Amino acid sequence: MIELVMNFLRKSIPASIIIAIFSGIIAGLLFGLSVPMALASQAERVVSYEEVAAQSMVQEALRLAGRSGEEGLSYITLPGIQKYDGPRFAETMPIETREAWLSWMSRNRPHDDPVFLEQRWQWAQDLVNSSELKRPEEVRAFLLAPREHFVRAVNRGREYEDTWLPIGYGATITDPDVVSMMTSTIKVQPGDKVLEIGTGSGYQAAILSFLTKDVYTIEIIRPLYIETDALLRDLERNYPSYSVINRKLGDGYYGWEEFAPFDKIIVTCAIDHIPPPLLRQLSPGGIMVLPLGPPNRQYIMEVVKNVDEEGNIILTRRDVYNGLSVRFIPFRDERGTSYSTPVSDDD
């Protein structure tokens, strides 16, 4: 049958037309295969943190070039793409022995650097011994949050030192022990909605993402917000719990009314009073932890909010470190002015 068709075509249609037809069919097949492959390759390509940050900076420069200077801050909300269950994942991790933990990490988190794993394990043991990490949930969250990714390049090699480190723009990443104590203080439960004031490096929010699926964080320094947002998006490939970290560029003094009330609030910048908007957005029975005090000395305070039968708010305060003072960067507004009362030279 095929031979009869071919003989008929040769007699009825010139050879040049037949060649043209077959050439078109072959070209169509090649094009049909190459385009989907190219699209698939493009879809699988993962944009790096550096590319995202660079693109964000360019967009920011263009925005600044066209702004009038009167509109104030632009607020950006990036809600978690999915409710990844970080707490449930953390529960499966053994912490009884170093060997069991390392074996679990090698199976479940093969992208973590073994050198940093050793340092992280030792830090966790020290923090447990000092009672700065208290519940097993907080130990697991600390062990799952790779601080090495949040320390900026200028401080490579100092990832787990017992000190704060600069991250640019006048901001810092807080000491691991203070981060642990503040995290332990608010006693996050898996169903809690937690608000962080001062995203900074993103390290505190990363820890919180293994304690609850509802994390909200606000940063007022625009270039730092852009950097950390890009970093978290980049890390989501290997740390999907970061997808539940909702980020906002704005003044944390006024909280995030859209998603209030919050069960827990953690403030990572110093102020000499409790911001009333944050207190209003704290649920009855909720806990806030913040560095409270004048600019030259603060104390990490736990503030528990309760409401009596008549609707009166009752606050209970506790000095977490029992008189040991700390130093945090100031809580500032969008103009860079501290919310604390200035201290005179005589103080």
N, C-alpha and C positions, 0 to 999 in steps of 0.2 A: 504493500500500500504506500509506504513512504517513498519507494523508488518511483512509482507511478506519479506521485505528487511532484517529486523533484523533476522528472522528465517534463511534466506539464508546465512547471514554472520556467524551466530553461527554454521551452519553445515559445511560451507566451510573454515572458518578461525579460527585458535586456539584462545581461549579466551585471552591468554597473548598478542597476537599481537593486538587484538582489544583494549585492555586496553592501550597498548603503543601508539596506534594511537590517541585515545581520550586524553590521557595525553599530547601528543605533541600539539594537537589542543588547549587545555586549556592554556598550557605554552606559545604558540605563541600569543594567545589573550592577556594574561597578559603582555607579553613583549611589544606587539604593543601599548598597552595603557600606560604603565609606561614610555617608552622612550620619546614619545612626551610631556608627562606631565613634565618630568624632564627637557627637553629642554626648554619648555615654562617657567618653574620656573627660569631656569638660565637666559633666555632672559629678564625676568621681573626684575631681581635683579639689583639694582642701586648701582654702586660703589661709596663709600663715598669719600669726599674730602681727608680725612686722608689716605685712601688706595691709592688714585691716587698720592698724594704727596709722600708717602712712596715708591711707585713703581718708580716714577720719580727720586727720590733721589738715589735709587739703580742703575737705569740705568745710571745716571750721574756719580756715583762712578766707574762703570765699564768702562764708556767712558774715564774718566780721567786716569784710570789705564793703558789704552792702547794708550793714545795720545802721540805724539812726542814732543809737546810743541811749534811747529812751525806753526800750522795751524790756530791759532787765534780763534776767536769766531765761533761757529756753529750757523747759522741762521735758525730759525724755523718759518714757517708761518702756522698759524692755521686759515684759512678763515672761516667766518661765515657759518654755515651749511645751514641756510635759511635766507631769507630776511624778518625776522619778523618785522612787522610794529609797532615799539615802539611808534613813534609819534602819529599814529592814535589811539592806545590804550590810550595814555595819554590824548588825546583830549576829551575822554568821561568822564573824571574825574571832578566832580564839586569841585571848590575851594572857593566858595562864603562864606560858613559857615563851621565851624568845624563839626557840626552834619551831614551835607550832605556829607562831605568828609569821615568821619568815617563810615557812612552807606555804601557808595560806596566801601570803602576798605574792609569792612567785607564781601561783596558779591563777590568782584573781586580778593581780595588778602587775603584770610582767613588764610594763613600761616604767616602773619606778626604779630609780638607780639604787643598787644594793648598798653603795657607800652611804647614801643618805638614809637608807632604811636603818642601818646600824646606829647612826647618830640620832634618828628619830626615836628608836626604841629606848636608847639610853636616856634621852631627854624625858620621855614619858615616865620611866622609872623614877627619875629624880623628882619629877613633879608630883607623882603619887606619894613619894616619901615626904614631900614638903606639904602635902594636903592641898596643893593648888589644882590638882586633878583629883576629883573625889569619886564620882560615880563611874561604873564601868562604861556607861554610854559616852561620857566625856573623854575617857581614856581612848576609846575606839575612834571617836571623832578626831582627836588630836593625831592619832597614828595614821589616819586616812588622809589627812590634809598635808600635802607636801610643801612645806614652807620654802623649800628651795626654788619653787616656781614664782614665788611672790616677792622674794628679795631681788632687788634690781641688780643689773649687771655690775655696777660699780662696787658692789659688796659681795661678789662671788667669793666663796671660801669662808664666809661668816654666817652661813645660813642658820645654824643652830647655836650661835653664841648667845650668852645670857645678857642681851642688851637690845635696845632699840636701834634701828638702822634707818638712815635717810632714804627716801624713795623719790626725792625731787619735789619741787614746788613748795618747799617748806614743810612737807609732811614726812611722817615716819611710819615704819612698820614696828608695832609695839613688841616689847620683850615677850618671848614665848611663855614665861611664867606668869606675867600679868594677863596676857590673853587667856591663859588657862584658868586663872583665878576668876576673872570676870565671867567667863563662860560657865564655870561651875556655880557661880553665885546665882545666876538666873534660872538654873535647873530646868532647862528646856525639855519639854515632853514632845513626843512625835506629832501630836496634833496641834501644837502651839503655833500661833502666828507671831513671828519675831521681827522687830524693826531695829535696824542698826543705823546709828547716826555717825557718818564718817566712814565711807567705804574704804578709803585709803588704798592699800595694796591689794585688797580683796581677800586677805588671809583669814580674817575673822569670819567673813561671810562664808568662806569655804568650809570652815569648821562647823558652822551652824547648819550647813546643808546636809550634814550627816546626822543631825539631831532632829530636824523637822523638814517637812516639804514646803513650808511657807516662810520664806526668808525675803525681807524687804530691806533695801539699803540705799542710803542717800549720800551723795558726795557733792560738795559745793565748788571744788576746784575743777574747772572745766577740763584742762588738759590731762589732769590726773584721772578724772572720770573717763575720758576717752581712752587713755592707756589701759586702765584696769578693765573696762568693758571689753576691749579688744582681747586682752589676755584671758578673761574668763570664757569668751566665746571660743578662743583657740583651744583652751584646756577642756572644753566640754566633750571633745572627741574621746578623751581617755577618762574623763571624770564627769559622767553624765549628771551627777547630782547638782552640778553647778547650773544646770538648766533651770532650776527652781529659784535661783537668786534673781529677784526683781530689782532692777537698778533704776535710779532716778538722779538726774542732775538738778540740784536745788538746795535751798536753805533748810537744813535739818532742824532748825529751831522750831519750825512750824509743823514738823512731822509729815505724815502722809495721810491726810484726812480721808482720802478716797477709799483706803483699805483699813481704816481704824474700825474697831478698837484692836489693840495688840495685847497679847498675853504677856509678852516680855519685850523690853526695850533695853538696848545696850548702846551707850554713848561713848565714843572713843576720842572725844576732845574735851578739854577742860573748861569749866564754867563755874561761877560762884553762886549760882542758884539753879533750882530745877525749872526748866522751861515750862511755863503753864500749858502751852499747846500739847507738849508731850505727856504731861500729867493727865490732861483730859482724854488723850487717846489711849491711855493705859487702862486695861480692863480692871474691874473690881477683883481684887485678889492677885492682880498682876505684879510683876517685879521689874524694877528698873535698876540698872547699875551704871554709875557714871563717876568720872573724876571730879569731885566737888571741892571748891576752895578758891582762894585768890590766885592771881596769875603766877606767883612765885612758889606756891605749894598747894598741892591738892591731896585729897584722901579719896580712895575708892569707896564709894558709899552704895550700899544696897537700900533701895527705897521700895517698901511694900505698900501698895494702895488697897485700903479696905473702905467699905461704905457701911455705916451703921443703919439701924432701922428707920431713922429719920432722914436718911439720905445724905448725912454729913460725911465728908471724906476724912478718913483717918490715915495718916502716914506713919509708918514705922521705919526708922533709919538704923542702919548698922554700919560701922566702920569695918570694912572687910579685912583690912590688914592690921587692925587694932593699934592705930596710932602711927603706922609707918607711912610717911608721905611719899608721893610719886610726882612725876612731872609729865604732863601731856601738852600737845600743841593746843593753842587757844581755840575755843568755839567761836567762829567768826561769821559775820553776815556776808552778803554778796558784795559789799564794798570793801571787805577785808577788815572791818572793825570788830574788835572783840566784844562779845556780849557781857563780859565781866566788867565790873567797875575798876577803872585804872587805879593802881597802887601808887601812892605818893612816895617821894624819896625818903620821907621820914618813917615809912612803914617798914 
